[in-house]
């Protein structure tokens, strides 16, 4: 028993070593949305609502790109564990080619999605401001896609710190640009929510530039950066798409459900959508903790399988799931104990604050489920099992969660609380289902466990 506990603590340390930089980097990335939300809240509920609606439309496009590029991390982790450096070199070129196409598609998609607002009955005052915000953000999508390709190569080899530093710098730059563009400083006209969109796009390009410079100059990447293959390698591209498309669609299914609930919230009024944005933004920041653990779990499981150690892979996957669950229990406690303090950071509007506190209690309920489901999905990605989680996401989010939200929130007129009940139900179902899947597919491993 003592040896097992010692092995588990050792694995937790390895996961923390990888996940803490990823988590901090992800928090810095999503904190740009936090900064946008807080600054917009100081302008007006209209500006806050416009950013909330706009984010609900462009974030799924971004996360589709994240999901597709996540296949790079899974593939690189296997290659790295097996010592196949040449394969990593070739994959870099293919991932950049795919990211270029993805960036162009994302640019036009974000612009076209502005038309969705009229279909779902978004408040007419919000539509023009949210459209301007979306058009500004769209200019940064090509840059963020290229950044993701390079980021996941680095994470796949177990080097996660550069993105943390870059994204922290990007956060500071975003806050400065928001201050200038949203409030009209240094002679620039005040652009409100639209200014936040331009700041976000600029930071996407700045982050890409910093990562490219770092990779080209740091010795750690010397062996994997240069490749003799200049032409497309369709075999690797096909594998990337085979693994990445299910991941991308899984992320879009989950976040798409959250976005759909956000858009339904927009049909209830400006106060409701502003309160929803506060609660979902804080919950989203807390979600970065298990998301970082999920990415680290993918890397650890992939390395073990690349080294032909399936029992290690199972042990590492279960360790990642348990660590994520414990962390989210802690974040749920913070939401339950200090809701008024959290909400006061975002808005001083009394109506918005009262409703946001109620929603924050509900967000605390699904913290554990959300952490477990994303870490289990990360463990499955490490095993290159990406199609089954897609099936889970379709059933849990679209056949259970969203209909339940609509029924309680709109049909039964329970309002924002009813809409959020569907989120709780779907995430709980996904968590149970994905853990069962990993337990089942990983139990066939045989070998000697080496948890160092």
C-alpha positions in Angstrom: 0.0 0.0 0.0 2.8 2.4 0.9 4.6 1.7 -2.4 1.4 2.3 -4.4 0.8 5.6 -2.6 4.4 6.6 -3.2 4.1 5.8 -6.9 0.9 7.8 -7.1 2.5 10.9 -5.5 5.4 10.5 -7.8 3.1 10.5 -10.8 1.2 13.5 -9.4 4.5 15.4 -9.3 5.2 14.5 -13.0 1.7 15.6 -14.0 2.1 18.9 -12.0 5.5 19.5 -13.7 3.8 19.4 -17.1 0.4 20.7 -16.2 1.2 23.8 -14.1 2.8 25.7 -17.0 0.0 24.6 -19.3 -2.6 25.7 -16.8 -1.0 29.0 -16.1 -0.7 29.6 -19.8 -4.3 28.6 -20.4 -5.5 30.8 -17.5 -3.5 33.7 -19.0 -5.2 33.0 -22.4 -8.7 32.9 -21.0 -7.9 35.8 -18.7 -7.9 37.9 -21.8 -11.7 37.2 -21.9 -11.8 38.0 -18.1 -10.1 41.4 -18.8 -12.4 42.1 -21.7 -15.4 41.3 -19.5 -14.3 43.3 -16.5 -13.4 46.4 -18.6 -16.7 46.1 -20.6 -18.6 45.9 -17.3 -17.1 49.3 -16.4 -18.5 50.7 -19.7 -22.1 49.4 -19.8 -24.3 46.3 -19.6 -24.6 46.7 -23.4 -20.8 46.4 -23.9 -20.7 43.4 -21.6 -23.6 41.7 -23.3 -22.0 42.3 -26.8 -18.7 40.7 -25.8 -20.6 37.8 -24.2 -22.7 37.1 -27.3 -19.7 37.6 -29.6 -17.5 35.3 -27.6 -20.2 32.6 -27.7 -19.9 32.7 -31.5 -16.1 32.9 -32.1 -14.9 30.7 -29.3 -16.3 27.5 -30.8 -14.3 28.3 -34.0 -11.2 28.7 -32.0 -11.8 25.5 -30.0 -12.4 23.6 -33.2 -8.9 24.7 -34.2 -7.5 23.7 -30.8 -9.1 20.3 -31.1 -7.7 19.6 -34.5 -4.3 20.7 -33.5 -4.4 18.6 -30.3 -3.8 15.6 -32.5 -0.3 17.0 -33.0 0.4 16.7 -29.2 -0.9 13.1 -29.2 1.2 12.1 -32.2 4.4 13.8 -31.0 4.1 12.3 -27.6 4.1 8.8 -29.1 7.0 9.6 -31.5 9.0 11.1 -28.6 8.4 8.1 -26.4 9.6 5.9 -29.2 12.6 8.1 -30.0 11.4 8.9 -33.5 12.8 12.4 -33.9 12.6 12.3 -37.7 8.9 11.7 -37.6 8.5 14.8 -35.3 10.4 16.9 -37.8 8.1 15.9 -40.6 5.0 16.4 -38.6 5.9 20.0 -37.8 5.7 20.9 -41.6 2.4 19.1 -42.0 0.8 20.7 -38.9 1.8 24.2 -40.2 0.2 23.5 -43.6 -3.0 22.3 -42.0 -3.0 25.3 -39.6 -2.8 27.7 -42.6 -5.9 26.2 -44.2 -7.6 26.1 -40.9 -6.8 29.8 -40.2 -8.4 31.0 -43.5 -11.5 28.9 -42.9 -11.7 30.3 -39.3 -11.4 33.9 -40.5 -14.4 33.6 -42.8 -16.4 31.5 -40.4 -16.2 34.0 -37.6 -17.5 36.7 -39.9 -20.3 34.6 -41.3 -21.4 33.5 -37.8 -22.5 37.1 -37.0 -25.6 36.4 -38.9 -26.7 33.8 -36.3 -27.7 36.5 -33.9 -30.8 37.4 -35.8 -32.0 33.8 -35.9 -32.0 33.3 -32.1 -33.6 36.7 -31.2 -30.6 38.5 -29.7 -31.5 41.9 -28.3 -31.4 44.4 -31.3 -29.2 46.8 -29.3 -26.5 44.1 -28.9 -26.3 42.9 -32.5 -24.3 45.8 -34.2 -21.8 46.0 -31.4 -21.3 42.3 -31.2 -20.8 42.2 -35.0 -18.1 44.8 -34.9 -16.4 42.8 -32.1 -16.5 39.6 -34.2 -15.1 41.3 -37.4 -12.2 42.6 -35.3 -11.4 39.2 -33.7 -11.5 37.4 -37.0 -8.2 39.0 -38.1 -6.4 37.1 -35.4 -7.7 33.6 -36.2 -5.0 32.7 -38.8 -2.3 33.7 -36.3 -3.7 31.6 -33.4 -4.0 28.5 -35.7 -0.3 28.7 -36.5 0.5 29.3 -32.9 -1.5 26.2 -31.9 0.4 24.0 -34.3 3.8 25.0 -32.8 2.4 24.9 -29.2 1.3 21.3 -29.5 4.6 20.2 -31.0 6.4 21.7 -28.0 3.9 20.2 -25.5 4.2 16.8 -27.1 7.9 16.6 -26.4 7.1 17.6 -22.8 8.3 21.3 -23.0 5.4 23.4 -21.7 7.0 26.5 -20.1 7.5 28.7 -23.2 3.7 29.0 -23.9 3.2 29.9 -20.2 5.6 32.9 -20.5 4.3 34.0 -23.9 0.7 33.9 -22.9 1.4 35.8 -19.6 3.1 38.5 -21.7 0.2 38.5 -24.1 -2.2 39.0 -21.2 -0.4 42.1 -20.1 -0.3 43.4 -23.7 -4.1 42.7 -24.1 -4.9 44.7 -20.9 -2.9 47.6 -22.2 -4.4 47.6 -25.6 -7.9 47.2 -24.1 -7.3 50.3 -22.0 -6.2 52.3 -25.0 -8.8 51.0 -27.5 -11.9 50.5 -25.4 -11.7 53.7 -23.4 -10.0 55.9 -26.0 -6.6 56.8 -24.6 -3.5 58.2 -26.3 -5.6 60.0 -28.9 -7.4 56.9 -30.0 -11.2 57.1 -30.3 -13.1 55.1 -27.7 -14.3 51.9 -29.4 -15.9 50.0 -26.5 -16.5 46.3 -27.1 -15.1 46.6 -30.6 -11.8 47.8 -29.2 -11.6 44.6 -27.2 -11.9 42.6 -30.4 -9.0 44.5 -32.0 -6.9 44.0 -28.9 -7.6 40.3 -28.9 -6.6 40.0 -32.6 -3.4 41.9 -32.1 -2.3 39.7 -29.2 -2.9 36.6 -31.3 -0.3 37.8 -33.8 2.1 39.0 -31.1 2.0 35.6 -29.4 2.7 33.8 -32.6 5.7 36.1 -33.3 7.1 35.4 -29.8 6.8 31.6 -30.1 8.4 31.5 -33.6 11.4 33.6 -32.4 11.7 31.3 -29.3 11.6 28.1 -31.3 14.1 29.3 -33.9 16.6 30.4 -31.2 16.4 27.9 -28.4 18.7 24.8 -28.5 15.9 22.5 -27.2 14.3 22.6 -30.6 17.4 22.2 -32.7 16.9 18.5 -33.4 13.2 18.7 -34.3 12.9 21.9 -36.2 14.7 21.2 -39.5 13.2 18.8 -41.9 14.3 17.8 -45.4 10.8 17.1 -46.5 9.3 20.2 -48.1 6.4 18.6 -49.9 3.2 17.5 -48.1 3.2 14.1 -46.3 -0.4 13.0 -46.9 0.0 10.0 -44.6 0.8 12.1 -41.6 -1.8 14.7 -42.6 -4.4 11.9 -42.8 -3.5 10.6 -39.4 -3.6 14.1 -38.0 -7.1 14.6 -39.4 -8.2 11.2 -38.3 -7.3 11.9 -34.7 -7.9 15.6 -34.7 -11.3 16.0 -36.3 -13.1 13.9 -33.5 -11.2 15.9 -30.9 -12.2 19.2 -32.6 -15.9 18.1 -32.9 -15.9 16.9 -29.3 -14.7 20.4 -28.1 -17.2 22.1 -30.4 -20.0 19.9 -29.1 -19.3 20.8 -25.5 -18.5 24.5 -26.0 -21.2 24.7 -28.6 -23.7 23.6 -26.0 -22.4 26.3 -23.6 -22.6 28.8 -26.4 -26.1 27.7 -27.4 -27.2 28.2 -23.7 -25.5 31.6 -23.8 -27.5 32.6 -26.9 -30.7 31.4 -25.4 -29.8 33.5 -22.3 -29.5 36.4 -24.7 -33.1 36.0 -25.6 -34.1 36.6 -22.0 -32.5 40.1 -21.8 -29.4 42.1 -21.2 -29.2 41.5 -17.5 -29.5 37.8 -17.8 -26.8 37.5 -20.5 -24.5 39.8 -18.5 -24.9 37.6 -15.4 -24.4 34.5 -17.4 -21.2 35.9 -18.8 -19.8 36.6 -15.4 -20.5 33.1 -14.0 -19.4 31.3 -17.2 -16.2 33.4 -17.4 -15.1 32.6 -13.9 -16.1 28.9 -14.3 -14.1 28.8 -17.5 -11.0 30.1 -15.8 -11.3 27.5 -13.2 -11.7 24.9 -15.9 -8.2 25.7 -17.1 -6.8 23.7 -14.2 -8.2 20.3 -15.3 -7.7 21.3 -18.9 -3.9 21.6 -18.1 -4.0 18.3 -16.3 -5.8 16.7 -19.2 -3.1 17.9 -21.6 -0.4 16.6 -19.3 -2.2 13.3 -19.0 -2.2 13.0 -22.8 1.5 13.5 -22.9 2.3 11.1 -20.0 0.0 8.3 -21.5 1.4 8.9 -25.0 5.0 8.7 -23.8 4.3 5.4 -21.9 2.6 3.8 -25.0 5.4 5.0 -27.3 7.8 3.2 -24.9 5.6 0.1 -25.1 4.5 0.2 -21.5 0.7 -0.1 -21.5 0.3 -0.7 -17.7 2.1 2.6 -17.1 -0.3 4.3 -19.5 -3.3 3.0 -17.5 -1.8 4.1 -14.2 -0.9 7.6 -15.5 -4.4 8.0 -17.0 -6.1 7.1 -13.8 -3.8 9.4 -11.8 -4.6 12.3 -14.1 -8.3 11.8 -13.7 -8.1 11.6 -9.9 -5.9 14.7 -9.7 -8.3 16.7 -11.8 -11.2 15.7 -9.6 -9.4 16.8 -6.5 -8.5 20.2 -8.0 -12.1 20.9 -9.1 -13.4 20.0 -5.6 -11.2 22.9 -4.4 -12.5 25.3 -7.1 -16.1 24.4 -6.3 -15.5 25.2 -2.6 -14.2 28.7 -3.6 -17.4 29.4 -5.6 -19.6 28.3 -2.8 -17.8 30.2 -0.1 -17.0 33.5 -1.9 -19.7 34.1 -4.6 -20.3 37.8 -3.7 -16.6 38.6 -3.8 -16.1 36.9 -7.1 -19.1 38.7 -8.7 -18.0 42.1 -7.3 -14.8 41.9 -9.4 -16.9 41.9 -12.6 -19.8 44.2 -12.1 -21.3 46.7 -9.6 -24.7 46.6 -11.2 -27.0 45.2 -8.4 -29.4 43.3 -10.7 -26.5 41.7 -12.6 -24.7 40.8 -9.4 -27.7 39.1 -7.7 -28.4 36.9 -10.7 -24.7 36.1 -11.2 -24.4 34.9 -7.6 -27.2 32.4 -8.2 -25.6 31.1 -11.4 -22.2 30.8 -9.7 -23.7 28.4 -7.1 -24.8 26.2 -10.1 -21.4 26.4 -11.7 -19.9 25.0 -8.5 -22.1 22.0 -8.8 -20.7 20.9 -12.2 -17.0 21.6 -11.4 -16.2 18.1 -10.4 -18.0 16.5 -13.4 -16.3 19.0 -15.8 -12.9 18.2 -14.4 -13.3 14.5 -14.5 -14.7 14.4 -18.0 -12.0 16.5 -19.6 -9.2 14.6 -17.9 -10.7 11.3 -18.9 -10.8 12.6 -22.5 -7.2 13.6 -22.2 -6.2 10.1 -21.1 -8.1 8.6 -24.0 -6.3 11.0 -26.4 -3.0 9.7 -25.1 -4.2 6.3 -26.3 -5.3 7.8 -29.6 -8.9 7.0 -28.8 -10.7 10.1 -30.0 -13.8 8.8 -31.9 -15.6 7.4 -28.8 -15.4 10.7 -26.8 -17.0 12.4 -29.8 -20.0 10.0 -29.6 -20.2 10.7 -25.8 -20.2 14.5 -26.5 -23.0 14.2 -29.1 -25.3 12.2 -26.8 -24.5 14.0 -23.5 -24.5 17.6 -24.8 -27.0 17.7 -27.7 -29.4 14.9 -26.9 -29.5 15.4 -23.1 -28.0 18.7 -22.0 -29.4 21.3 -24.5 -32.9 19.8 -24.7 -33.0 19.7 -20.9 -31.8 23.3 -20.7 -34.4 24.5 -23.3 -37.2 22.6 -21.6 -36.5 24.0 -18.1 -35.3 27.4 -19.0 -37.6 28.4 -21.8 -40.6 26.0 -21.9 -41.0 25.8 -18.1 -39.9 29.5 -17.7 -37.3 28.7 -14.9 -35.1 31.3 -16.6 -31.3 31.3 -16.3 -31.3 28.7 -13.5 -33.3 26.3 -15.7 -30.9 26.8 -18.6 -27.9 25.9 -16.4 -29.6 22.7 -15.1 -29.0 21.2 -18.5 -25.3 22.0 -18.2 -25.1 20.1 -14.9 -26.9 17.0 -16.3 -24.8 16.8 -19.5 -21.4 17.2 -17.9 -22.2 14.6 -15.2 -23.3 12.1 -17.9 -20.1 12.7 -19.9 -17.8 12.3 -16.9 -19.3 8.9 -15.9 -19.2 7.6 -19.5 -15.7 8.7 -20.3 -14.2 7.3 -17.1 -15.9 4.0 -17.9 -14.4 4.0 -21.4 -10.9 4.6 -20.2 -11.2 2.0 -17.5 -12.4 -0.5 -20.1 -9.9 0.1 -22.9 -6.8 0.4 -20.7 -7.3 -2.7 -18.6 -5.9 -5.0 -21.2 -2.3 -3.7 -20.7 0.4 -6.1 -19.5 3.9 -5.3 -18.4 5.9 -3.9 -15.6 4.9 -0.6 -14.2 7.5 2.1 -14.0 5.9 5.2 -12.7 9.0 7.3 -12.7 
